[in-house]
Amino acid sequence: MDISFFSGAVTFICCFVAVAAAFLTHRSKSVRTKGGEDSCNCVCSRGSCGRGRCEKTSVLNGGSSSSSVFGGVEGEMVEKVPVTVAAEKLTGASMMEQLVPEITTHALSYLDYPSLCRLSMTNSLMRKAANDDNAWKALYHKDFTLEQDSLSPINGWKAYYAATRAIMNVNTDFFNIIRERSVPAMERFWLNADYVKCFHASGEYFTGHNAVIGSWQLAFNWEQNVDFEIRDVKARVMTDSAWVTMKAYLNMGSGNVTNMFELHNGRWYMVHHHCSVMLIHGGAGQQAVQG
């Protein structure tokens, strides 16, 4: 047999086998990739996967990992976790939900009252964080006063914050009624009881609902309209009673004011108003301010 013919046949067979092997390898990889299984997503600890041979071994999480042989030396393979898989595991979780409670409470302390309430309506985890007692205590001290740091409200700081805000709004309504000079509104504002008392800035005081409302009617009929500003408002709320202290500033004077309220049938009523005597210097004499 001709030697050249024999060598040519061997060369043809080797080329055919190489082409067939390459085709089968490419098809196998294509099938595995399309099926989403047995794909070799790995980072080799030695060399490159492209130089070695990936062999299927047992893996965690029910998938497959690989090992490679480089020049006869077996190298360890580290499974490459896709970013999308990590993202899927965190689906529905926000950055806030991943923080430790102390950091979360500190972050929530920068929110105001409406924002904290809206946050509590987003999801269950945020509702739990927004209802944290320490967060509402920090908000109370930021919005109202630090004087009650040692206080332990029976129903928690959130309920105490809501009660304090309610009484502060009622106290603001009282001064709005004075500015509007509305006797009917003032009559509804006071508790209809014999023990209610009112101490005006003039030094006069009145006892009983009828006498108190009569004194305000006289004050509203006074021709002089005195403008004033209320500052340093601080409230203390109990179960069914509350009192508010503040300073009233006029153009040429100031005085201390204390208002007391009682809760009846879910509504706060004023039962006591005490204003220190304020003297305004004008002209040849002095005038006492009603309030």
C-alpha positions in Angstrom: 0.0 0.0 0.0 1.2 3.4 -0.9 2.6 5.3 2.1 1.3 8.6 0.8 -2.3 7.2 0.4 -2.2 5.8 4.0 -1.0 9.1 5.5 -3.7 11.0 3.6 -6.4 8.7 4.8 -5.3 9.1 8.4 -5.2 12.9 8.1 -8.8 12.9 6.6 -10.1 10.7 9.4 -8.5 12.9 12.1 -10.0 16.0 10.5 -13.4 14.4 10.3 -13.3 13.4 14.0 -12.2 16.9 15.0 -15.0 18.6 13.1 -17.6 16.2 14.5 -16.3 16.7 18.0 -16.4 20.4 17.6 -20.0 20.3 16.3 -21.2 18.1 19.1 -19.5 20.2 21.7 -21.1 23.4 20.3 -24.5 21.8 20.2 -24.2 20.5 23.7 -23.3 24.0 25.0 -26.2 25.5 23.0 -28.7 23.1 24.5 -27.5 23.6 28.0 -27.6 27.4 27.7 -31.1 27.5 26.2 -32.4 25.2 28.9 -31.0 27.3 31.7 -29.3 24.2 33.2 -25.7 23.0 33.5 -24.3 26.3 32.2 -20.7 26.9 33.3 -20.9 30.3 35.1 -17.7 30.1 37.0 -14.5 31.9 38.0 -11.5 29.7 38.0 -9.1 29.9 40.8 -6.3 29.1 38.5 -5.9 30.1 34.9 -9.0 30.5 32.7 -11.9 28.3 32.0 -11.4 28.7 28.3 -8.1 26.8 28.6 -9.3 23.9 30.7 -12.0 21.4 30.6 -15.2 22.1 32.7 -16.4 18.9 34.4 -19.8 18.8 36.1 -19.8 18.1 39.8 -22.3 18.3 42.6 -23.2 21.8 43.8 -25.2 23.7 46.4 -28.8 25.0 45.7 -29.5 22.2 43.3 -27.5 23.6 40.4 -24.1 22.6 39.0 -20.6 23.8 39.5 -17.5 22.9 37.6 -13.9 21.9 38.0 -11.1 22.3 35.5 -7.9 20.5 34.6 -5.0 22.6 33.4 -2.1 20.6 32.0 -3.1 17.7 34.1 -3.4 19.7 37.3 -6.9 19.9 38.7 -8.0 23.5 39.7 -10.7 24.5 42.1 -13.7 26.3 40.6 -15.7 29.1 42.4 -19.3 29.4 41.3 -20.2 32.8 39.9 -23.5 34.0 41.3 -25.4 36.2 38.8 -26.3 39.7 39.9 -29.9 39.1 39.0 -30.2 36.2 41.5 -28.9 38.4 44.3 -31.4 41.1 43.3 -34.3 38.6 43.2 -33.5 37.6 46.8 -33.8 41.2 47.9 -37.1 41.9 46.0 -39.5 43.9 48.2 -36.8 44.9 50.6 -35.7 48.5 50.9 -32.5 50.0 52.3 -34.4 51.1 55.4 -35.5 47.6 56.1 -31.9 46.3 56.0 -30.7 48.7 58.7 -30.3 47.8 62.4 -33.0 49.2 64.7 -30.8 51.9 66.2 -29.9 53.4 62.8 -33.5 53.1 61.7 -34.8 55.0 64.8 -32.2 57.7 64.2 -33.1 58.1 60.6 -36.8 58.3 61.4 -36.1 61.0 64.0 -35.5 63.4 61.0 -39.1 63.0 59.8 -42.0 65.2 60.7 -45.3 64.1 62.0 -47.1 63.7 58.6 -44.2 62.0 57.0 -43.9 59.4 59.8 -47.6 58.7 59.5 -47.4 58.2 55.7 -44.4 55.9 56.1 -46.3 53.7 58.5 -48.8 53.0 55.7 -46.3 51.7 53.1 -45.8 48.1 54.3 -45.8 46.0 57.4 -42.0 46.4 58.0 -42.2 50.1 57.7 -45.3 50.3 59.9 -43.4 48.4 62.6 -40.5 50.8 62.3 -42.7 53.9 62.2 -44.6 52.8 65.3 -41.4 52.4 67.3 -41.8 54.1 70.7 -38.3 55.6 70.6 -39.0 57.3 67.3 -42.1 59.0 68.6 -40.3 60.0 71.8 -37.6 61.7 69.7 -40.3 63.4 67.6 -42.1 64.6 70.7 -39.0 66.2 72.1 -38.2 67.8 68.8 -41.7 69.3 68.3 -42.7 70.0 71.9 -40.4 70.0 75.0 -37.5 68.1 76.6 -39.0 68.7 80.1 -40.8 65.3 80.0 -37.8 63.1 79.2 -38.3 60.9 82.3 -42.0 60.5 81.5 -43.3 57.0 80.6 -46.7 57.4 79.0 -49.1 54.6 79.7 -50.2 54.1 76.1 -46.8 54.8 74.6 -45.2 57.9 73.1 -47.1 57.8 69.8 -50.5 58.1 71.7 -48.9 60.7 73.9 -47.7 62.7 70.9 -51.1 62.6 69.4 -52.8 63.8 72.6 -50.3 66.6 73.0 -50.7 67.7 69.4 -54.5 67.7 69.9 -54.3 69.9 73.1 -51.9 72.3 71.4 -54.4 72.7 68.5 -57.2 73.4 71.0 -55.0 76.0 72.8 -54.4 77.7 69.4 -58.1 77.8 68.8 -58.5 79.7 72.1 -56.3 82.5 70.9 -58.0 82.5 67.5 -61.3 83.1 69.2 -59.8 86.1 71.0 -58.5 87.5 67.8 -61.9 87.0 66.1 -63.7 88.4 69.2 -66.4 85.8 68.9 -68.6 85.4 72.1 -70.6 82.4 70.8 -67.3 80.5 70.0 -65.9 81.4 73.4 -69.1 80.2 75.1 -68.8 76.8 73.4 -65.1 76.6 74.2 -65.5 76.7 78.0 -66.9 73.8 80.0 -70.4 74.7 81.3 -69.6 74.2 85.0 -69.7 76.2 88.1 -66.0 75.6 89.0 -64.4 77.1 85.8 -62.3 80.2 86.5 -60.8 83.0 84.4 -58.0 85.4 85.6 -57.6 88.3 83.1 -54.5 90.4 82.6 -56.4 93.3 84.3 -56.1 91.4 87.6 -59.8 90.6 87.8 -61.0 87.0 88.0 -64.4 85.3 87.5 -65.9 82.0 88.6 -68.7 80.0 86.9 -69.5 79.6 83.2 -71.9 82.6 83.0 -69.6 85.0 84.8 -66.6 83.9 82.7 -68.4 84.3 79.4 -69.7 87.7 80.5 -66.1 88.9 81.2 -65.1 87.9 77.7 -68.0 89.8 76.2 -66.8 92.9 78.0 -63.3 92.3 76.8 -64.4 91.9 73.2 -66.5 95.1 73.3 -63.4 97.0 74.4 -62.6 99.4 71.6 -58.8 98.9 71.7 -57.7 96.0 69.5 -54.4 94.6 71.0 -52.2 92.4 68.8 -50.3 89.7 70.6 -48.0 86.8 69.9 -47.8 83.5 71.8 -44.4 81.8 72.3 -42.7 79.1 74.4 -45.8 76.9 74.5 -45.4 73.8 76.6 -48.1 71.2 77.4 -48.7 68.4 79.9 -51.4 65.9 79.1 -52.9 63.5 81.6 -55.7 61.0 81.0 -58.6 63.4 81.2 -56.9 66.7 81.9 -54.2 68.9 80.5 -52.5 72.3 81.0 -50.5 74.5 78.8 -48.1 77.2 79.8 -46.8 80.0 77.5 -45.7 83.6 77.2 -47.9 86.3 75.6 -46.0 89.1 73.9 -47.5 92.5 73.1 -46.0 95.5 71.4 -45.0 97.0 74.7 -45.2 94.2 77.2 -45.4 90.5 78.0 -47.0 88.2 80.5 -47.3 84.5 81.5 -50.4 82.5 80.6 -51.7 79.2 81.9 -54.6 77.4 80.3 -56.2 74.2 81.8 -58.5 71.8 79.9 -60.7 68.8 80.8 -61.7 65.9 78.4 -65.4 65.3 78.3 -67.1 62.9 75.8 -64.0 62.9 73.6 -63.7 66.7 73.5 -61.4 69.1 75.3 -63.0 72.0 77.2 -61.3 75.0 78.9 -61.8 75.1 82.6 -59.2 77.6 83.7 -57.4 80.6 82.2 -54.9 82.6 84.1 -53.0 85.6 82.6 -50.5 87.6 84.6 -51.1 91.3 84.8 -49.6 93.1 81.7 -49.2 96.9 81.8 -48.8 98.8 78.6 -47.3 102.3 78.9 -49.1 104.7 76.7 -49.7 108.5 77.0 -49.9 109.9 80.6 -51.1 106.7 82.2 -51.0 102.9 82.1 -53.6 100.5 80.6 -54.1 97.0 81.7 -54.7 94.5 78.8 -57.6 92.1 78.9 -56.7 88.6 78.0 
